Amino acid sequence: MRILKATLLVCLCFFTYIQVQAHALWIETATYGKLGTAHDVKVFYGEFALNERDAPENGTRM
């Protein structure tokens, strides 16, 4: 009975792991700047490691 429970738990965890996906937020900005002056800052949502950026949904402002 313990083996059956353990096997079912492992299978449940494995199939849950396959379906889970996560995205990341990251910020890109210039490496230099002057105090008191504006510069561009870009915020991205997607997969950083693959350099894939997702488009925001309609109505989402960034």
N, CA, C and O atoms as a Maestro MAE file, in Angstrom:
{
 s_m_m2io_version
 :::
 2.0.0
}

f_m_ct {
 s_m_title
 :::
 protein
 m_atom[248] {
  # First column is atom index #
  i_m_mmod_type
  r_m_x_coord
  r_m_y_coord
  r_m_z_coord
  i_m_residue_number
  s_m_chain_name
  s_m_pdb_residue_name
  s_m_pdb_atom_name
  i_m_atomic_number
  :::
  1 25 0.815 -1.195 0.000 1 A "MET " " N  " 7
  2 3 0.000 0.000 0.000 1 A "MET " " CA " 6
  3 2 0.864 1.266 0.000 1 A "MET " " C  " 6
  4 15 0.539 2.247 -0.670 1 A "MET " " O  " 8
  5 25 1.966 1.235 0.758 2 A "ARG " " N  " 7
  6 3 2.861 2.386 0.796 2 A "ARG " " CA " 6
  7 2 3.495 2.628 -0.564 2 A "ARG " " C  " 6
  8 15 3.685 3.774 -0.970 2 A "ARG " " O  " 8
  9 25 3.821 1.549 -1.269 3 A "ILE " " N  " 7
  10 3 4.438 1.681 -2.591 3 A "ILE " " CA " 6
  11 2 3.448 2.290 -3.574 3 A "ILE " " C  " 6
  12 15 3.825 3.122 -4.400 3 A "ILE " " O  " 8
  13 25 2.200 1.886 -3.491 4 A "LEU " " N  " 7
  14 3 1.173 2.429 -4.373 4 A "LEU " " CA " 6
  15 2 0.975 3.919 -4.114 4 A "LEU " " C  " 6
  16 15 0.889 4.697 -5.065 4 A "LEU " " O  " 8
  17 25 0.903 4.332 -2.859 5 A "LYS " " N  " 7
  18 3 0.752 5.748 -2.519 5 A "LYS " " CA " 6
  19 2 1.956 6.561 -2.999 5 A "LYS " " C  " 6
  20 15 1.806 7.653 -3.549 5 A "LYS " " O  " 8
  21 25 3.134 6.015 -2.784 6 A "ALA " " N  " 7
  22 3 4.346 6.720 -3.210 6 A "ALA " " CA " 6
  23 2 4.399 6.848 -4.724 6 A "ALA " " C  " 6
  24 15 4.787 7.896 -5.240 6 A "ALA " " O  " 8
  25 25 4.019 5.810 -5.436 7 A "THR " " N  " 7
  26 3 4.009 5.832 -6.897 7 A "THR " " CA " 6
  27 2 2.999 6.851 -7.415 7 A "THR " " C  " 6
  28 15 3.303 7.613 -8.332 7 A "THR " " O  " 8
  29 25 1.819 6.870 -6.844 8 A "LEU " " N  " 7
  30 3 0.807 7.844 -7.251 8 A "LEU " " CA " 6
  31 2 1.257 9.272 -6.962 8 A "LEU " " C  " 6
  32 15 1.017 10.170 -7.769 8 A "LEU " " O  " 8
  33 25 1.898 9.490 -5.833 9 A "LEU " " N  " 7
  34 3 2.402 10.818 -5.493 9 A "LEU " " CA " 6
  35 2 3.482 11.271 -6.481 9 A "LEU " " C  " 6
  36 15 3.485 12.422 -6.916 9 A "LEU " " O  " 8
  37 25 4.378 10.381 -6.825 10 A "VAL " " N  " 7
  38 3 5.439 10.709 -7.786 10 A "VAL " " CA " 6
  39 2 4.832 11.036 -9.150 10 A "VAL " " C  " 6
  40 15 5.241 12.000 -9.797 10 A "VAL " " O  " 8
  41 25 3.867 10.242 -9.584 11 A "CYS " " N  " 7
  42 3 3.205 10.492 -10.874 11 A "CYS " " CA " 6
  43 2 2.480 11.829 -10.862 11 A "CYS " " C  " 6
  44 15 2.563 12.579 -11.835 11 A "CYS " " O  " 8
  45 25 1.778 12.140 -9.791 12 A "LEU " " N  " 7
  46 3 1.073 13.408 -9.677 12 A "LEU " " CA " 6
  47 2 2.048 14.576 -9.723 12 A "LEU " " C  " 6
  48 15 1.806 15.564 -10.417 12 A "LEU " " O  " 8
  49 25 3.133 14.469 -8.997 13 A "CYS " " N  " 7
  50 3 4.145 15.536 -9.008 13 A "CYS " " CA " 6
  51 2 4.778 15.686 -10.382 13 A "CYS " " C  " 6
  52 15 5.029 16.804 -10.830 13 A "CYS " " O  " 8
  53 25 5.036 14.580 -11.049 14 A "PHE " " N  " 7
  54 3 5.659 14.628 -12.370 14 A "PHE " " CA " 6
  55 2 4.743 15.305 -13.380 14 A "PHE " " C  " 6
  56 15 5.188 16.168 -14.137 14 A "PHE " " O  " 8
  57 25 3.478 14.928 -13.400 15 A "PHE " " N  " 7
  58 3 2.552 15.511 -14.372 15 A "PHE " " CA " 6
  59 2 2.233 16.969 -14.046 15 A "PHE " " C  " 6
  60 15 1.970 17.758 -14.953 15 A "PHE " " O  " 8
  61 25 2.252 17.329 -12.787 16 A "THR " " N  " 7
  62 3 2.074 18.728 -12.411 16 A "THR " " CA " 6
  63 2 3.284 19.538 -12.858 16 A "THR " " C  " 6
  64 15 3.134 20.664 -13.333 16 A "THR " " O  " 8
  65 25 4.462 18.985 -12.713 17 A "TYR " " N  " 7
  66 3 5.690 19.667 -13.109 17 A "TYR " " CA " 6
  67 2 5.709 19.933 -14.610 17 A "TYR " " C  " 6
  68 15 6.178 20.990 -15.033 17 A "TYR " " O  " 8
  69 25 5.221 19.023 -15.411 18 A "ILE " " N  " 7
  70 3 5.217 19.180 -16.866 18 A "ILE " " CA " 6
  71 2 4.335 20.352 -17.283 18 A "ILE " " C  " 6
  72 15 4.671 21.068 -18.227 18 A "ILE " " O  " 8
  73 25 3.217 20.560 -16.599 19 A "GLN " " N  " 7
  74 3 2.254 21.571 -17.001 19 A "GLN " " CA " 6
  75 2 2.552 22.954 -16.432 19 A "GLN " " C  " 6
  76 15 1.927 23.926 -16.855 19 A "GLN " " O  " 8
  77 25 3.467 23.074 -15.506 20 A "VAL " " N  " 7
  78 3 3.765 24.356 -14.876 20 A "VAL " " CA " 6
  79 2 4.728 25.139 -15.758 20 A "VAL " " C  " 6
  80 15 5.735 24.612 -16.229 20 A "VAL " " O  " 8
  81 25 4.396 26.405 -15.971 21 A "GLN " " N  " 7
  82 3 5.273 27.282 -16.730 21 A "GLN " " CA " 6
  83 2 5.386 28.603 -15.969 21 A "GLN " " C  " 6
  84 15 4.433 29.052 -15.332 21 A "GLN " " O  " 8
  85 25 6.533 29.197 -16.044 22 A "ALA " " N  " 7
  86 3 6.734 30.475 -15.375 22 A "ALA " " CA " 6
  87 2 7.365 31.467 -16.341 22 A "ALA " " C  " 6
  88 15 8.130 31.089 -17.229 22 A "ALA " " O  " 8
  89 25 7.042 32.710 -16.160 23 A "HIS " " N  " 7
  90 3 7.627 33.782 -16.941 23 A "HIS " " CA " 6
  91 2 8.370 34.710 -15.994 23 A "HIS " " C  " 6
  92 15 8.267 34.589 -14.773 23 A "HIS " " O  " 8
  93 25 9.101 35.616 -16.561 24 A "ALA " " N  " 7
  94 3 9.893 36.526 -15.749 24 A "ALA " " CA " 6
  95 2 9.669 37.961 -16.209 24 A "ALA " " C  " 6
  96 15 9.328 38.215 -17.365 24 A "ALA " " O  " 8
  97 25 9.864 38.876 -15.296 25 A "LEU " " N  " 7
  98 3 9.918 40.300 -15.612 25 A "LEU " " CA " 6
  99 2 11.376 40.720 -15.517 25 A "LEU " " C  " 6
  100 15 12.078 40.351 -14.575 25 A "LEU " " O  " 8
  101 25 11.825 41.491 -16.495 26 A "TRP " " N  " 7
  102 3 13.175 42.025 -16.388 26 A "TRP " " CA " 6
  103 2 13.217 43.437 -16.926 26 A "TRP " " C  " 6
  104 15 12.399 43.829 -17.758 26 A "TRP " " O  " 8
  105 25 14.178 44.189 -16.440 27 A "ILE " " N  " 7
  106 3 14.321 45.608 -16.764 27 A "ILE " " CA " 6
  107 2 15.619 45.804 -17.523 27 A "ILE " " C  " 6
  108 15 16.668 45.286 -17.140 27 A "ILE " " O  " 8
  109 25 15.529 46.565 -18.613 28 A "GLU " " N  " 7
  110 3 16.725 46.943 -19.363 28 A "GLU " " CA " 6
  111 2 16.823 48.461 -19.372 28 A "GLU " " C  " 6
  112 15 15.836 49.159 -19.603 28 A "GLU " " O  " 8
  113 25 18.011 48.956 -19.121 29 A "THR " " N  " 7
  114 3 18.265 50.391 -19.136 29 A "THR " " CA " 6
  115 2 19.717 50.619 -19.555 29 A "THR " " C  " 6
  116 15 20.509 49.678 -19.619 29 A "THR " " O  " 8
  117 25 20.048 51.844 -19.831 30 A "ALA " " N  " 7
  118 3 21.424 52.175 -20.219 30 A "ALA " " CA " 6
  119 2 22.359 51.948 -19.039 30 A "ALA " " C  " 6
  120 15 21.950 52.052 -17.882 30 A "ALA " " O  " 8
  121 25 23.599 51.640 -19.336 31 A "THR " " N  " 7
  122 3 24.573 51.399 -18.271 31 A "THR " " CA " 6
  123 2 25.185 52.690 -17.745 31 A "THR " " C  " 6
  124 15 25.960 52.670 -16.788 31 A "THR " " O  " 8
  125 25 24.844 53.795 -18.359 32 A "TYR " " N  " 7
  126 3 25.366 55.082 -17.919 32 A "TYR " " CA " 6
  127 2 24.207 56.075 -17.833 32 A "TYR " " C  " 6
  128 15 23.144 55.844 -18.409 32 A "TYR " " O  " 8
  129 25 24.409 57.150 -17.133 33 A "GLY " " N  " 7
  130 3 23.395 58.193 -17.013 33 A "GLY " " CA " 6
  131 2 23.917 59.321 -16.162 33 A "GLY " " C  " 6
  132 15 24.951 59.208 -15.503 33 A "GLY " " O  " 8
  133 25 23.179 60.416 -16.190 34 A "LYS " " N  " 7
  134 3 23.560 61.573 -15.391 34 A "LYS " " CA " 6
  135 2 22.490 61.811 -14.341 34 A "LYS " " C  " 6
  136 15 21.300 61.634 -14.601 34 A "LYS " " O  " 8
  137 25 22.911 62.201 -13.187 35 A "LEU " " N  " 7
  138 3 22.009 62.483 -12.089 35 A "LEU " " CA " 6
  139 2 21.088 63.647 -12.461 35 A "LEU " " C  " 6
  140 15 21.550 64.706 -12.886 35 A "LEU " " O  " 8
  141 25 19.800 63.437 -12.297 36 A "GLY " " N  " 7
  142 3 18.825 64.499 -12.565 36 A "GLY " " CA " 6
  143 2 18.321 64.552 -13.995 36 A "GLY " " C  " 6
  144 15 17.492 65.407 -14.308 36 A "GLY " " O  " 8
  145 25 18.787 63.671 -14.881 37 A "THR " " N  " 7
  146 3 18.300 63.648 -16.258 37 A "THR " " CA " 6
  147 2 17.543 62.349 -16.504 37 A "THR " " C  " 6
  148 15 17.833 61.314 -15.903 37 A "THR " " O  " 8
  149 25 16.572 62.430 -17.398 38 A "ALA " " N  " 7
  150 3 15.748 61.256 -17.709 38 A "ALA " " CA " 6
  151 2 16.479 60.336 -18.687 38 A "ALA " " C  " 6
  152 15 17.271 60.794 -19.511 38 A "ALA " " O  " 8
  153 25 16.208 59.048 -18.589 39 A "HIS " " N  " 7
  154 3 16.702 58.087 -19.565 39 A "HIS " " CA " 6
  155 2 15.668 56.979 -19.722 39 A "HIS " " C  " 6
  156 15 14.786 56.822 -18.877 39 A "HIS " " O  " 8
  157 25 15.777 56.218 -20.792 40 A "ASP " " N  " 7
  158 3 14.801 55.176 -21.110 40 A "ASP " " CA " 6
  159 2 15.000 53.951 -20.229 40 A "ASP " " C  " 6
  160 15 16.124 53.509 -19.989 40 A "ASP " " O  " 8
  161 25 13.882 53.415 -19.755 41 A "VAL " " N  " 7
  162 3 13.862 52.173 -19.000 41 A "VAL " " CA " 6
  163 2 12.804 51.289 -19.651 41 A "VAL " " C  " 6
  164 15 11.665 51.715 -19.838 41 A "VAL " " O  " 8
  165 25 13.179 50.062 -19.994 42 A "LYS " " N  " 7
  166 3 12.255 49.134 -20.642 42 A "LYS " " CA " 6
  167 2 11.998 47.950 -19.719 42 A "LYS " " C  " 6
  168 15 12.929 47.372 -19.158 42 A "LYS " " O  " 8
  169 25 10.718 47.596 -19.567 43 A "VAL " " N  " 7
  170 3 10.324 46.452 -18.745 43 A "VAL " " CA " 6
  171 2 9.756 45.401 -19.682 43 A "VAL " " C  " 6
  172 15 8.866 45.692 -20.480 43 A "VAL " " O  " 8
  173 25 10.268 44.175 -19.588 44 A "PHE " " N  " 7
  174 3 9.844 43.089 -20.460 44 A "PHE " " CA " 6
  175 2 9.257 41.952 -19.643 44 A "PHE " " C  " 6
  176 15 9.605 41.753 -18.479 44 A "PHE " " O  " 8
  177 25 8.363 41.213 -20.276 45 A "TYR " " N  " 7
  178 3 7.726 40.042 -19.679 45 A "TYR " " CA " 6
  179 2 7.897 38.893 -20.655 45 A "TYR " " C  " 6
  180 15 7.561 39.039 -21.831 45 A "TYR " " O  " 8
  181 25 8.400 37.775 -20.213 46 A "GLY " " N  " 7
  182 3 8.588 36.625 -21.099 46 A "GLY " " CA " 6
  183 2 9.645 35.684 -20.553 46 A "GLY " " C  " 6
  184 15 9.825 35.557 -19.341 46 A "GLY " " O  " 8
  185 25 10.339 35.027 -21.469 47 A "GLU " " N  " 7
  186 3 11.400 34.081 -21.125 47 A "GLU " " CA " 6
  187 2 12.750 34.757 -21.364 47 A "GLU " " C  " 6
  188 15 13.186 34.897 -22.507 47 A "GLU " " O  " 8
  189 25 13.406 35.174 -20.284 48 A "PHE " " N  " 7
  190 3 14.660 35.899 -20.400 48 A "PHE " " CA " 6
  191 2 15.756 35.053 -21.041 48 A "PHE " " C  " 6
  192 15 16.492 35.541 -21.899 48 A "PHE " " O  " 8
  193 25 15.871 33.802 -20.636 49 A "ALA " " N  " 7
  194 3 16.950 32.942 -21.123 49 A "ALA " " CA " 6
  195 2 16.856 32.707 -22.623 49 A "ALA " " C  " 6
  196 15 17.878 32.541 -23.289 49 A "ALA " " O  " 8
  197 25 15.639 32.692 -23.162 50 A "LEU " " N  " 7
  198 3 15.441 32.469 -24.594 50 A "LEU " " CA " 6
  199 2 15.257 33.765 -25.363 50 A "LEU " " C  " 6
  200 15 15.087 33.745 -26.582 50 A "LEU " " O  " 8
  201 25 15.290 34.893 -24.661 51 A "ASN " " N  " 7
  202 3 15.078 36.218 -25.237 51 A "ASN " " CA " 6
  203 2 13.735 36.294 -25.968 51 A "ASN " " C  " 6
  204 15 13.635 36.910 -27.029 51 A "ASN " " O  " 8
  205 25 12.710 35.667 -25.396 52 A "GLU " " N  " 7
  206 3 11.360 35.713 -25.945 52 A "GLU " " CA " 6
  207 2 10.541 36.679 -25.117 52 A "GLU " " C  " 6
  208 15 10.416 36.518 -23.903 52 A "GLU " " O  " 8
  209 25 9.988 37.675 -25.769 53 A "ARG " " N  " 7
  210 3 9.197 38.688 -25.083 53 A "ARG " " CA " 6
  211 2 7.738 38.528 -25.466 53 A "ARG " " C  " 6
  212 15 7.401 38.475 -26.649 53 A "ARG " " O  " 8
  213 25 6.870 38.451 -24.461 54 A "ASP " " N  " 7
  214 3 5.434 38.336 -24.697 54 A "ASP " " CA " 6
  215 2 4.825 39.725 -24.798 54 A "ASP " " C  " 6
  216 15 5.221 40.643 -24.080 54 A "ASP " " O  " 8
  217 25 3.857 39.868 -25.699 55 A "ALA " " N  " 7
  218 3 3.151 41.129 -25.829 55 A "ALA " " CA " 6
  219 2 2.121 41.240 -24.711 55 A "ALA " " C  " 6
  220 15 1.471 40.251 -24.373 55 A "ALA " " O  " 8
  221 25 1.963 42.427 -24.133 56 A "PRO " " N  " 7
  222 3 0.944 42.581 -23.091 56 A "PRO " " CA " 6
  223 2 -0.454 42.450 -23.692 56 A "PRO " " C  " 6
  224 15 -0.669 42.766 -24.862 56 A "PRO " " O  " 8
  225 25 -1.391 41.985 -22.885 57 A "GLU " " N  " 7
  226 3 -2.763 41.835 -23.339 57 A "GLU " " CA " 6
  227 2 -3.414 43.207 -23.528 57 A "GLU " " C  " 6
  228 15 -2.923 44.207 -23.005 57 A "GLU " " O  " 8
  229 25 -4.498 43.249 -24.263 58 A "ASN " " N  " 7
  230 3 -5.222 44.503 -24.460 58 A "ASN " " CA " 6
  231 2 -5.650 45.068 -23.112 58 A "ASN " " C  " 6
  232 15 -6.116 44.338 -22.237 58 A "ASN " " O  " 8
  233 25 -5.488 46.356 -22.962 59 A "GLY " " N  " 7
  234 3 -5.872 47.005 -21.713 59 A "GLY " " CA " 6
  235 2 -4.769 47.041 -20.686 59 A "GLY " " C  " 6
  236 15 -4.924 47.692 -19.652 59 A "GLY " " O  " 8
  237 25 -3.665 46.371 -20.927 60 A "THR " " N  " 7
  238 3 -2.552 46.374 -19.980 60 A "THR " " CA " 6
  239 2 -1.610 47.513 -20.318 60 A "THR " " C  " 6
  240 15 -1.165 47.650 -21.457 60 A "THR " " O  " 8
  241 25 -1.313 48.320 -19.329 61 A "ARG " " N  " 7
  242 3 -0.384 49.427 -19.546 61 A "ARG " " CA " 6
  243 2 0.883 49.159 -18.760 61 A "ARG " " C  " 6
  244 15 0.841 48.664 -17.634 61 A "ARG " " O  " 8
  245 25 1.986 49.484 -19.354 62 A "MET " " N  " 7
  246 3 3.271 49.312 -18.693 62 A "MET " " CA " 6
  247 2 3.998 50.628 -18.659 62 A "MET " " C  " 6
  248 15 5.112 50.705 -18.140 62 A "MET " " O  " 8
  :::
 }
 m_bond[247] {
  # First column is bond index #
  i_m_from
  i_m_to
  i_m_order
  :::
  1 1 2 1
  2 2 3 1
  3 3 4 2
  4 3 5 1
  5 5 6 1
  6 6 7 1
  7 7 8 2
  8 7 9 1
  9 9 10 1
  10 10 11 1
  11 11 12 2
  12 11 13 1
  13 13 14 1
  14 14 15 1
  15 15 16 2
  16 15 17 1
  17 17 18 1
  18 18 19 1
  19 19 20 2
  20 19 21 1
  21 21 22 1
  22 22 23 1
  23 23 24 2
  24 23 25 1
  25 25 26 1
  26 26 27 1
  27 27 28 2
  28 27 29 1
  29 29 30 1
  30 30 31 1
  31 31 32 2
  32 31 33 1
  33 33 34 1
  34 34 35 1
  35 35 36 2
  36 35 37 1
  37 37 38 1
  38 38 39 1
  39 39 40 2
  40 39 41 1
  41 41 42 1
  42 42 43 1
  43 43 44 2
  44 43 45 1
  45 45 46 1
  46 46 47 1
  47 47 48 2
  48 47 49 1
  49 49 50 1
  50 50 51 1
  51 51 52 2
  52 51 53 1
  53 53 54 1
  54 54 55 1
  55 55 56 2
  56 55 57 1
  57 57 58 1
  58 58 59 1
  59 59 60 2
  60 59 61 1
  61 61 62 1
  62 62 63 1
  63 63 64 2
  64 63 65 1
  65 65 66 1
  66 66 67 1
  67 67 68 2
  68 67 69 1
  69 69 70 1
  70 70 71 1
  71 71 72 2
  72 71 73 1
  73 73 74 1
  74 74 75 1
  75 75 76 2
  76 75 77 1
  77 77 78 1
  78 78 79 1
  79 79 80 2
  80 79 81 1
  81 81 82 1
  82 82 83 1
  83 83 84 2
  84 83 85 1
  85 85 86 1
  86 86 87 1
  87 87 88 2
  88 87 89 1
  89 89 90 1
  90 90 91 1
  91 91 92 2
  92 91 93 1
  93 93 94 1
  94 94 95 1
  95 95 96 2
  96 95 97 1
  97 97 98 1
  98 98 99 1
  99 99 100 2
  100 99 101 1
  101 101 102 1
  102 102 103 1
  103 103 104 2
  104 103 105 1
  105 105 106 1
  106 106 107 1
  107 107 108 2
  108 107 109 1
  109 109 110 1
  110 110 111 1
  111 111 112 2
  112 111 113 1
  113 113 114 1
  114 114 115 1
  115 115 116 2
  116 115 117 1
  117 117 118 1
  118 118 119 1
  119 119 120 2
  120 119 121 1
  121 121 122 1
  122 122 123 1
  123 123 124 2
  124 123 125 1
  125 125 126 1
  126 126 127 1
  127 127 128 2
  128 127 129 1
  129 129 130 1
  130 130 131 1
  131 131 132 2
  132 131 133 1
  133 133 134 1
  134 134 135 1
  135 135 136 2
  136 135 137 1
  137 137 138 1
  138 138 139 1
  139 139 140 2
  140 139 141 1
  141 141 142 1
  142 142 143 1
  143 143 144 2
  144 143 145 1
  145 145 146 1
  146 146 147 1
  147 147 148 2
  148 147 149 1
  149 149 150 1
  150 150 151 1
  151 151 152 2
  152 151 153 1
  153 153 154 1
  154 154 155 1
  155 155 156 2
  156 155 157 1
  157 157 158 1
  158 158 159 1
  159 159 160 2
  160 159 161 1
  161 161 162 1
  162 162 163 1
  163 163 164 2
  164 163 165 1
  165 165 166 1
  166 166 167 1
  167 167 168 2
  168 167 169 1
  169 169 170 1
  170 170 171 1
  171 171 172 2
  172 171 173 1
  173 173 174 1
  174 174 175 1
  175 175 176 2
  176 175 177 1
  177 177 178 1
  178 178 179 1
  179 179 180 2
  180 179 181 1
  181 181 182 1
  182 182 183 1
  183 183 184 2
  184 183 185 1
  185 185 186 1
  186 186 187 1
  187 187 188 2
  188 187 189 1
  189 189 190 1
  190 190 191 1
  191 191 192 2
  192 191 193 1
  193 193 194 1
  194 194 195 1
  195 195 196 2
  196 195 197 1
  197 197 198 1
  198 198 199 1
  199 199 200 2
  200 199 201 1
  201 201 202 1
  202 202 203 1
  203 203 204 2
  204 203 205 1
  205 205 206 1
  206 206 207 1
  207 207 208 2
  208 207 209 1
  209 209 210 1
  210 210 211 1
  211 211 212 2
  212 211 213 1
  213 213 214 1
  214 214 215 1
  215 215 216 2
  216 215 217 1
  217 217 218 1
  218 218 219 1
  219 219 220 2
  220 219 221 1
  221 221 222 1
  222 222 223 1
  223 223 224 2
  224 223 225 1
  225 225 226 1
  226 226 227 1
  227 227 228 2
  228 227 229 1
  229 229 230 1
  230 230 231 1
  231 231 232 2
  232 231 233 1
  233 233 234 1
  234 234 235 1
  235 235 236 2
  236 235 237 1
  237 237 238 1
  238 238 239 1
  239 239 240 2
  240 239 241 1
  241 241 242 1
  242 242 243 1
  243 243 244 2
  244 243 245 1
  245 245 246 1
  246 246 247 1
  247 247 248 2
  :::
 }
}
